[in-house]
Amino acid sequence: MSNASYVREQLLASMPNDALVLVLDISGCRYLDSAAIEVLFDASRRLARRRQELRLVMPPNSPLRRVIELTEVHTAAPVYESLDAALTE
């Protein structure tokens, strides 16, 4: 939780204004707390204001799949099963 603001700012700072999509691969992530979930929602909102999109990559067998579904993060950032799928849409 202490680094949530830092992570949010780094994500947004890494996104150039001329890019259309920021793909965040959370395949290796094993835990997301409420602060991390809020970072995803906030980043998605901020990018949308810039006409950009946040996409998440998470395999179907990820332990976080249920968390993403329960918190409805997928409504703010579509979830793809692979990096290739997220990059080719």
Biopython code that builds the backbone (N, CA, C, O; Angstrom):
import numpy as np
from Bio.PDB.StructureBuilder import StructureBuilder

atoms = [
    (1, "MET", "N", (0.808, -1.186, 0.000)),
    (1, "MET", "CA", (0.000, 0.000, 0.000)),
    (1, "MET", "C", (0.859, 1.260, 0.000)),
    (1, "MET", "O", (0.469, 2.289, -0.553)),
    (2, "SER", "N", (2.010, 1.171, 0.614)),
    (2, "SER", "CA", (2.854, 2.355, 0.698)),
    (2, "SER", "C", (3.411, 2.776, -0.651)),
    (2, "SER", "O", (3.770, 3.941, -0.825)),
    (3, "ASN", "N", (3.494, 1.863, -1.610)),
    (3, "ASN", "CA", (4.049, 2.241, -2.905)),
    (3, "ASN", "C", (2.985, 2.347, -3.998)),
    (3, "ASN", "O", (3.329, 2.478, -5.173)),
    (4, "ALA", "N", (1.715, 2.294, -3.642)),
    (4, "ALA", "CA", (0.649, 2.345, -4.642)),
    (4, "ALA", "C", (0.688, 3.647, -5.441)),
    (4, "ALA", "O", (0.543, 3.624, -6.663)),
    (5, "SER", "N", (0.878, 4.762, -4.776)),
    (5, "SER", "CA", (0.936, 6.054, -5.488)),
    (5, "SER", "C", (2.124, 6.093, -6.437)),
    (5, "SER", "O", (2.015, 6.587, -7.560)),
    (6, "TYR", "N", (3.240, 5.580, -5.989)),
    (6, "TYR", "CA", (4.448, 5.550, -6.821)),
    (6, "TYR", "C", (4.204, 4.685, -8.071)),
    (6, "TYR", "O", (4.551, 5.086, -9.182)),
    (7, "VAL", "N", (3.620, 3.526, -7.888)),
    (7, "VAL", "CA", (3.360, 2.625, -9.015)),
    (7, "VAL", "C", (2.401, 3.292, -9.998)),
    (7, "VAL", "O", (2.614, 3.229, -11.209)),
    (8, "ARG", "N", (1.351, 3.929, -9.491)),
    (8, "ARG", "CA", (0.386, 4.617, -10.351)),
    (8, "ARG", "C", (1.085, 5.679, -11.198)),
    (8, "ARG", "O", (0.896, 5.736, -12.413)),
    (9, "GLU", "N", (1.875, 6.498, -10.565)),
    (9, "GLU", "CA", (2.561, 7.577, -11.280)),
    (9, "GLU", "C", (3.572, 7.033, -12.290)),
    (9, "GLU", "O", (3.712, 7.590, -13.379)),
    (10, "GLN", "N", (4.262, 5.975, -11.950)),
    (10, "GLN", "CA", (5.218, 5.383, -12.879)),
    (10, "GLN", "C", (4.514, 4.788, -14.088)),
    (10, "GLN", "O", (5.005, 4.915, -15.210)),
    (11, "LEU", "N", (3.376, 4.143, -13.881)),
    (11, "LEU", "CA", (2.609, 3.599, -15.004)),
    (11, "LEU", "C", (2.186, 4.708, -15.956)),
    (11, "LEU", "O", (2.369, 4.603, -17.169)),
    (12, "LEU", "N", (1.626, 5.758, -15.401)),
    (12, "LEU", "CA", (1.144, 6.848, -16.245)),
    (12, "LEU", "C", (2.285, 7.609, -16.902)),
    (12, "LEU", "O", (2.162, 8.040, -18.049)),
    (13, "ALA", "N", (3.383, 7.777, -16.195)),
    (13, "ALA", "CA", (4.535, 8.482, -16.757)),
    (13, "ALA", "C", (5.185, 7.687, -17.887)),
    (13, "ALA", "O", (5.804, 8.267, -18.779)),
    (14, "SER", "N", (5.048, 6.373, -17.853)),
    (14, "SER", "CA", (5.663, 5.536, -18.885)),
    (14, "SER", "C", (4.836, 5.505, -20.166)),
    (14, "SER", "O", (5.268, 4.933, -21.167)),
    (15, "MET", "N", (3.676, 6.102, -20.145)),
    (15, "MET", "CA", (2.763, 6.066, -21.284)),
    (15, "MET", "C", (2.883, 7.350, -22.092)),
    (15, "MET", "O", (2.376, 8.388, -21.665)),
    (16, "PRO", "N", (3.540, 7.308, -23.248)),
    (16, "PRO", "CA", (3.629, 8.513, -24.073)),
    (16, "PRO", "C", (2.242, 8.925, -24.589)),
    (16, "PRO", "O", (1.359, 8.083, -24.754)),
    (17, "ASN", "N", (2.069, 10.196, -24.835)),
    (17, "ASN", "CA", (0.772, 10.709, -25.283)),
    (17, "ASN", "C", (0.333, 10.163, -26.633)),
    (17, "ASN", "O", (-0.863, 10.128, -26.924)),
    (18, "ASP", "N", (1.274, 9.739, -27.458)),
    (18, "ASP", "CA", (0.902, 9.252, -28.777)),
    (18, "ASP", "C", (0.633, 7.749, -28.813)),
    (18, "ASP", "O", (0.255, 7.224, -29.859)),
    (19, "ALA", "N", (0.818, 7.052, -27.704)),
    (19, "ALA", "CA", (0.513, 5.617, -27.638)),
    (19, "ALA", "C", (-0.982, 5.443, -27.389)),
    (19, "ALA", "O", (-1.600, 6.254, -26.698)),
    (20, "LEU", "N", (-1.551, 4.402, -27.942)),
    (20, "LEU", "CA", (-2.980, 4.165, -27.780)),
    (20, "LEU", "C", (-3.302, 3.245, -26.613)),
    (20, "LEU", "O", (-4.370, 3.345, -26.009)),
    (21, "VAL", "N", (-2.358, 2.335, -26.294)),
    (21, "VAL", "CA", (-2.645, 1.289, -25.313)),
    (21, "VAL", "C", (-1.451, 1.087, -24.391)),
    (21, "VAL", "O", (-0.300, 1.099, -24.828)),
    (22, "LEU", "N", (-1.745, 0.901, -23.117)),
    (22, "LEU", "CA", (-0.752, 0.470, -22.135)),
    (22, "LEU", "C", (-1.124, -0.946, -21.735)),
    (22, "LEU", "O", (-2.203, -1.178, -21.191)),
    (23, "VAL", "N", (-0.232, -1.895, -22.004)),
    (23, "VAL", "CA", (-0.467, -3.292, -21.656)),
    (23, "VAL", "C", (0.324, -3.600, -20.396)),
    (23, "VAL", "O", (1.545, -3.445, -20.357)),
    (24, "LEU", "N", (-0.384, -4.032, -19.377)),
    (24, "LEU", "CA", (0.222, -4.367, -18.104)),
    (24, "LEU", "C", (0.127, -5.878, -17.910)),
    (24, "LEU", "O", (-0.960, -6.425, -17.728)),
    (25, "ASP", "N", (1.279, -6.542, -17.950)),
    (25, "ASP", "CA", (1.330, -7.997, -17.810)),
    (25, "ASP", "C", (1.467, -8.348, -16.331)),
    (25, "ASP", "O", (2.530, -8.163, -15.738)),
    (26, "ILE", "N", (0.394, -8.852, -15.747)),
    (26, "ILE", "CA", (0.414, -9.236, -14.338)),
    (26, "ILE", "C", (0.413, -10.759, -14.184)),
    (26, "ILE", "O", (-0.031, -11.296, -13.169)),
    (27, "SER", "N", (0.916, -11.432, -15.203)),
    (27, "SER", "CA", (0.971, -12.898, -15.181)),
    (27, "SER", "C", (1.751, -13.439, -13.996)),
    (27, "SER", "O", (1.370, -14.460, -13.423)),
    (28, "GLY", "N", (2.825, -12.780, -13.621)),
    (28, "GLY", "CA", (3.659, -13.255, -12.528)),
    (28, "GLY", "C", (3.217, -12.783, -11.153)),
    (28, "GLY", "O", (3.803, -13.160, -10.138)),
    (29, "CYS", "N", (2.190, -11.964, -11.124)),
    (29, "CYS", "CA", (1.708, -11.412, -9.856)),
    (29, "CYS", "C", (0.888, -12.465, -9.109)),
    (29, "CYS", "O", (0.087, -13.181, -9.712)),
    (30, "ARG", "N", (1.090, -12.552, -7.823)),
    (30, "ARG", "CA", (0.376, -13.537, -7.010)),
    (30, "ARG", "C", (-0.592, -12.899, -6.016)),
    (30, "ARG", "O", (-1.400, -13.601, -5.407)),
    (31, "TYR", "N", (-0.521, -11.579, -5.844)),
    (31, "TYR", "CA", (-1.361, -10.926, -4.846)),
    (31, "TYR", "C", (-1.630, -9.484, -5.262)),
    (31, "TYR", "O", (-0.716, -8.770, -5.675)),
    (32, "LEU", "N", (-2.875, -9.064, -5.152)),
    (32, "LEU", "CA", (-3.260, -7.674, -5.366)),
    (32, "LEU", "C", (-4.119, -7.250, -4.180)),
    (32, "LEU", "O", (-5.160, -7.852, -3.915)),
    (33, "ASP", "N", (-3.685, -6.223, -3.471)),
    (33, "ASP", "CA", (-4.508, -5.733, -2.365)),
    (33, "ASP", "C", (-5.436, -4.641, -2.882)),
    (33, "ASP", "O", (-5.422, -4.320, -4.070)),
    (34, "SER", "N", (-6.232, -4.077, -2.000)),
    (34, "SER", "CA", (-7.207, -3.071, -2.417)),
    (34, "SER", "C", (-6.535, -1.834, -3.005)),
    (34, "SER", "O", (-7.091, -1.202, -3.903)),
    (35, "ALA", "N", (-5.361, -1.482, -2.520)),
    (35, "ALA", "CA", (-4.641, -0.326, -3.067)),
    (35, "ALA", "C", (-4.224, -0.599, -4.516)),
    (35, "ALA", "O", (-4.299, 0.293, -5.361)),
    (36, "ALA", "N", (-3.795, -1.803, -4.797)),
    (36, "ALA", "CA", (-3.402, -2.163, -6.164)),
    (36, "ALA", "C", (-4.611, -2.176, -7.090)),
    (36, "ALA", "O", (-4.515, -1.753, -8.242)),
    (37, "ILE", "N", (-5.739, -2.655, -6.600)),
    (37, "ILE", "CA", (-6.966, -2.651, -7.402)),
    (37, "ILE", "C", (-7.353, -1.210, -7.735)),
    (37, "ILE", "O", (-7.736, -0.911, -8.866)),
    (38, "GLU", "N", (-7.253, -0.334, -6.761)),
    (38, "GLU", "CA", (-7.566, 1.087, -6.995)),
    (38, "GLU", "C", (-6.602, 1.702, -8.007)),
    (38, "GLU", "O", (-7.008, 2.532, -8.820)),
    (39, "VAL", "N", (-5.337, 1.307, -7.967)),
    (39, "VAL", "CA", (-4.360, 1.796, -8.948)),
    (39, "VAL", "C", (-4.814, 1.411, -10.353)),
    (39, "VAL", "O", (-4.739, 2.229, -11.270)),
    (40, "LEU", "N", (-5.278, 0.190, -10.533)),
    (40, "LEU", "CA", (-5.734, -0.254, -11.854)),
    (40, "LEU", "C", (-6.938, 0.557, -12.325)),
    (40, "LEU", "O", (-6.979, 1.001, -13.472)),
    (41, "PHE", "N", (-7.921, 0.752, -11.435)),
    (41, "PHE", "CA", (-9.094, 1.555, -11.801)),
    (41, "PHE", "C", (-8.699, 2.996, -12.114)),
    (41, "PHE", "O", (-9.152, 3.565, -13.107)),
    (42, "ASP", "N", (-7.865, 3.578, -11.276)),
    (42, "ASP", "CA", (-7.464, 4.971, -11.467)),
    (42, "ASP", "C", (-6.651, 5.146, -12.742)),
    (42, "ASP", "O", (-6.871, 6.097, -13.492)),
    (43, "ALA", "N", (-5.724, 4.245, -12.991)),
    (43, "ALA", "CA", (-4.916, 4.326, -14.219)),
    (43, "ALA", "C", (-5.814, 4.215, -15.446)),
    (43, "ALA", "O", (-5.621, 4.934, -16.427)),
    (44, "SER", "N", (-6.782, 3.329, -15.395)),
    (44, "SER", "CA", (-7.709, 3.177, -16.511)),
    (44, "SER", "C", (-8.504, 4.461, -16.749)),
    (44, "SER", "O", (-8.658, 4.893, -17.891)),
    (45, "ARG", "N", (-9.005, 5.066, -15.682)),
    (45, "ARG", "CA", (-9.759, 6.322, -15.807)),
    (45, "ARG", "C", (-8.892, 7.436, -16.389)),
    (45, "ARG", "O", (-9.311, 8.153, -17.298)),
    (46, "ARG", "N", (-7.692, 7.570, -15.859)),
    (46, "ARG", "CA", (-6.801, 8.634, -16.332)),
    (46, "ARG", "C", (-6.417, 8.439, -17.792)),
    (46, "ARG", "O", (-6.386, 9.397, -18.565)),
    (47, "LEU", "N", (-6.127, 7.203, -18.167)),
    (47, "LEU", "CA", (-5.786, 6.923, -19.565)),
    (47, "LEU", "C", (-6.984, 7.191, -20.467)),
    (47, "LEU", "O", (-6.823, 7.728, -21.563)),
    (48, "ALA", "N", (-8.171, 6.828, -20.025)),
    (48, "ALA", "CA", (-9.376, 7.052, -20.833)),
    (48, "ALA", "C", (-9.579, 8.540, -21.107)),
    (48, "ALA", "O", (-10.009, 8.914, -22.198)),
    (49, "ARG", "N", (-9.277, 9.381, -20.139)),
    (49, "ARG", "CA", (-9.382, 10.829, -20.353)),
    (49, "ARG", "C", (-8.429, 11.301, -21.443)),
    (49, "ARG", "O", (-8.678, 12.308, -22.105)),
    (50, "ARG", "N", (-7.340, 10.569, -21.623)),
    (50, "ARG", "CA", (-6.363, 10.904, -22.672)),
    (50, "ARG", "C", (-6.640, 10.122, -23.957)),
    (50, "ARG", "O", (-5.830, 10.138, -24.884)),
    (51, "ARG", "N", (-7.783, 9.439, -24.007)),
    (51, "ARG", "CA", (-8.170, 8.591, -25.147)),
    (51, "ARG", "C", (-7.185, 7.438, -25.355)),
    (51, "ARG", "O", (-6.842, 7.076, -26.480)),
    (52, "GLN", "N", (-6.755, 6.891, -24.250)),
    (52, "GLN", "CA", (-5.859, 5.744, -24.254)),
    (52, "GLN", "C", (-6.518, 4.619, -23.457)),
    (52, "GLN", "O", (-7.499, 4.838, -22.746)),
    (53, "GLU", "N", (-5.969, 3.426, -23.586)),
    (53, "GLU", "CA", (-6.594, 2.269, -22.961)),
    (53, "GLU", "C", (-5.578, 1.465, -22.145)),
    (53, "GLU", "O", (-4.416, 1.331, -22.529)),
    (54, "LEU", "N", (-6.037, 0.943, -21.027)),
    (54, "LEU", "CA", (-5.253, 0.021, -20.213)),
    (54, "LEU", "C", (-5.753, -1.382, -20.492)),
    (54, "LEU", "O", (-6.956, -1.640, -20.456)),
    (55, "ARG", "N", (-4.827, -2.291, -20.772)),
    (55, "ARG", "CA", (-5.152, -3.704, -20.968)),
    (55, "ARG", "C", (-4.308, -4.521, -20.009)),
    (55, "ARG", "O", (-3.143, -4.209, -19.765)),
    (56, "LEU", "N", (-4.909, -5.570, -19.470)),
    (56, "LEU", "CA", (-4.202, -6.457, -18.551)),
    (56, "LEU", "C", (-3.963, -7.804, -19.205)),
    (56, "LEU", "O", (-4.775, -8.279, -19.999)),
    (57, "VAL", "N", (-2.833, -8.416, -18.858)),
    (57, "VAL", "CA", (-2.529, -9.767, -19.313)),
    (57, "VAL", "C", (-2.477, -10.662, -18.084)),
    (57, "VAL", "O", (-1.726, -10.418, -17.140)),
    (58, "MET", "N", (-3.309, -11.718, -18.127)),
    (58, "MET", "CA", (-3.361, -12.662, -17.028)),
    (58, "MET", "C", (-3.830, -14.008, -17.585)),
    (58, "MET", "O", (-4.890, -14.084, -18.206)),
    (59, "PRO", "N", (-3.049, -15.066, -17.366)),
    (59, "PRO", "CA", (-3.468, -16.363, -17.872)),
    (59, "PRO", "C", (-4.737, -16.848, -17.166)),
    (59, "PRO", "O", (-5.021, -16.426, -16.045)),
    (60, "PRO", "N", (-5.496, -17.729, -17.815)),
    (60, "PRO", "CA", (-6.756, -18.194, -17.234)),
    (60, "PRO", "C", (-6.593, -18.919, -15.896)),
    (60, "PRO", "O", (-7.524, -18.947, -15.091)),
    (61, "ASN", "N", (-5.440, -19.495, -15.659)),
    (61, "ASN", "CA", (-5.218, -20.236, -14.408)),
    (61, "ASN", "C", (-4.587, -19.377, -13.314)),
    (61, "ASN", "O", (-4.135, -19.908, -12.300)),
    (62, "SER", "N", (-4.552, -18.068, -13.503)),
    (62, "SER", "CA", (-3.952, -17.173, -12.516)),
    (62, "SER", "C", (-4.751, -17.194, -11.212)),
    (62, "SER", "O", (-5.982, -17.215, -11.231)),
    (63, "PRO", "N", (-4.041, -17.188, -10.081)),
    (63, "PRO", "CA", (-4.747, -17.127, -8.800)),
    (63, "PRO", "C", (-5.482, -15.799, -8.590)),
    (63, "PRO", "O", (-6.324, -15.688, -7.700)),
    (64, "LEU", "N", (-5.162, -14.799, -9.408)),
    (64, "LEU", "CA", (-5.809, -13.493, -9.283)),
    (64, "LEU", "C", (-7.076, -13.361, -10.118)),
    (64, "LEU", "O", (-7.794, -12.368, -10.000)),
    (65, "ARG", "N", (-7.353, -14.333, -10.945)),
    (65, "ARG", "CA", (-8.515, -14.249, -11.841)),
    (65, "ARG", "C", (-9.793, -13.954, -11.055)),
    (65, "ARG", "O", (-10.582, -13.100, -11.461)),
    (66, "ARG", "N", (-10.002, -14.638, -9.957)),
    (66, "ARG", "CA", (-11.214, -14.448, -9.152)),
    (66, "ARG", "C", (-11.256, -13.034, -8.543)),
    (66, "ARG", "O", (-12.319, -12.417, -8.484)),
    (67, "VAL", "N", (-10.116, -12.532, -8.100)),
    (67, "VAL", "CA", (-10.056, -11.174, -7.541)),
    (67, "VAL", "C", (-10.452, -10.152, -8.601)),
    (67, "VAL", "O", (-11.220, -9.231, -8.324)),
    (68, "ILE", "N", (-9.937, -10.311, -9.794)),
    (68, "ILE", "CA", (-10.242, -9.400, -10.896)),
    (68, "ILE", "C", (-11.730, -9.437, -11.228)),
    (68, "ILE", "O", (-12.336, -8.401, -11.501)),
    (69, "GLU", "N", (-12.314, -10.628, -11.202)),
    (69, "GLU", "CA", (-13.737, -10.762, -11.492)),
    (69, "GLU", "C", (-14.595, -10.158, -10.377)),
    (69, "GLU", "O", (-15.550, -9.432, -10.655)),
    (70, "LEU", "N", (-14.264, -10.451, -9.133)),
    (70, "LEU", "CA", (-15.058, -9.942, -8.005)),
    (70, "LEU", "C", (-15.012, -8.428, -7.890)),
    (70, "LEU", "O", (-16.014, -7.799, -7.551)),
    (71, "THR", "N", (-13.874, -7.848, -8.167)),
    (71, "THR", "CA", (-13.730, -6.393, -8.072)),
    (71, "THR", "C", (-14.139, -5.691, -9.365)),
    (71, "THR", "O", (-14.183, -4.463, -9.422)),
    (72, "GLU", "N", (-14.434, -6.466, -10.388)),
    (72, "GLU", "CA", (-14.869, -5.964, -11.693)),
    (72, "GLU", "C", (-13.840, -5.070, -12.373)),
    (72, "GLU", "O", (-14.193, -4.145, -13.104)),
    (73, "VAL", "N", (-12.577, -5.353, -12.127)),
    (73, "VAL", "CA", (-11.504, -4.618, -12.801)),
    (73, "VAL", "C", (-11.621, -4.796, -14.309)),
    (73, "VAL", "O", (-11.286, -3.892, -15.075)),
    (74, "HIS", "N", (-12.094, -5.954, -14.729)),
    (74, "HIS", "CA", (-12.212, -6.226, -16.166)),
    (74, "HIS", "C", (-13.157, -5.253, -16.869)),
    (74, "HIS", "O", (-13.115, -5.141, -18.095)),
    (75, "THR", "N", (-14.007, -4.549, -16.123)),
    (75, "THR", "CA", (-14.886, -3.549, -16.741)),
    (75, "THR", "C", (-14.128, -2.264, -17.071)),
    (75, "THR", "O", (-14.546, -1.493, -17.935)),
    (76, "ALA", "N", (-13.023, -2.043, -16.384)),
    (76, "ALA", "CA", (-12.209, -0.849, -16.623)),
    (76, "ALA", "C", (-11.010, -1.141, -17.513)),
    (76, "ALA", "O", (-10.552, -0.277, -18.261)),
    (77, "ALA", "N", (-10.509, -2.362, -17.424)),
    (77, "ALA", "CA", (-9.335, -2.765, -18.206)),
    (77, "ALA", "C", (-9.558, -4.188, -18.691)),
    (77, "ALA", "O", (-9.559, -5.117, -17.883)),
    (78, "PRO", "N", (-9.746, -4.379, -19.986)),
    (78, "PRO", "CA", (-9.971, -5.731, -20.486)),
    (78, "PRO", "C", (-8.798, -6.651, -20.161)),
    (78, "PRO", "O", (-7.642, -6.229, -20.146)),
    (79, "VAL", "N", (-9.121, -7.912, -19.902)),
    (79, "VAL", "CA", (-8.120, -8.903, -19.523)),
    (79, "VAL", "C", (-7.909, -9.865, -20.687)),
    (79, "VAL", "O", (-8.861, -10.406, -21.249)),
    (80, "TYR", "N", (-6.647, -10.063, -21.034)),
    (80, "TYR", "CA", (-6.272, -10.964, -22.124)),
    (80, "TYR", "C", (-5.469, -12.124, -21.562)),
    (80, "TYR", "O", (-4.778, -11.978, -20.554)),
    (81, "GLU", "N", (-5.559, -13.270, -22.209)),
    (81, "GLU", "CA", (-4.884, -14.473, -21.724)),
    (81, "GLU", "C", (-3.405, -14.512, -22.061)),
    (81, "GLU", "O", (-2.652, -15.278, -21.459)),
    (82, "SER", "N", (-2.979, -13.695, -23.017)),
    (82, "SER", "CA", (-1.567, -13.689, -23.397)),
    (82, "SER", "C", (-1.154, -12.280, -23.825)),
    (82, "SER", "O", (-1.995, -11.449, -24.168)),
    (83, "LEU", "N", (0.129, -12.035, -23.800)),
    (83, "LEU", "CA", (0.650, -10.754, -24.243)),
    (83, "LEU", "C", (0.378, -10.548, -25.721)),
    (83, "LEU", "O", (0.010, -9.451, -26.141)),
    (84, "ASP", "N", (0.556, -11.592, -26.509)),
    (84, "ASP", "CA", (0.270, -11.503, -27.952)),
    (84, "ASP", "C", (-1.177, -11.084, -28.212)),
    (84, "ASP", "O", (-1.437, -10.237, -29.067)),
    (85, "ALA", "N", (-2.109, -11.673, -27.478)),
    (85, "ALA", "CA", (-3.520, -11.335, -27.665)),
    (85, "ALA", "C", (-3.781, -9.870, -27.312)),
    (85, "ALA", "O", (-4.525, -9.187, -28.017)),
    (86, "ALA", "N", (-3.181, -9.389, -26.240)),
    (86, "ALA", "CA", (-3.373, -8.000, -25.816)),
    (86, "ALA", "C", (-2.768, -7.015, -26.816)),
    (86, "ALA", "O", (-3.291, -5.916, -26.998)),
    (87, "LEU", "N", (-1.688, -7.398, -27.454)),
    (87, "LEU", "CA", (-1.010, -6.504, -28.387)),
    (87, "LEU", "C", (-1.620, -6.507, -29.785)),
    (87, "LEU", "O", (-1.463, -5.538, -30.528)),
    (88, "THR", "N", (-2.311, -7.578, -30.150)),
    (88, "THR", "CA", (-2.803, -7.686, -31.529)),
    (88, "THR", "C", (-4.226, -7.204, -31.727)),
    (88, "THR", "O", (-4.663, -7.063, -32.869)),
    (89, "GLU", "N", (-4.957, -6.950, -30.673)),
    (89, "GLU", "CA", (-6.331, -6.493, -30.854)),
    (89, "GLU", "C", (-6.359, -5.067, -31.299)),
    (89, "GLU", "O", (-7.435, -4.505, -31.503)),
]
sb = StructureBuilder()
sb.init_structure("model")
sb.init_model(0)
sb.init_chain("A")
sb.init_seg("    ")
for serial, (resi, resn, name, xyz) in enumerate(atoms, 1):
    if name == "N":
        sb.init_residue(resn, " ", resi, " ")
    sb.init_atom(name, np.array(xyz, "f"), 0.0, 1.0, " ", f" {name:<3s}", serial, name[0])
structure = sb.get_structure()
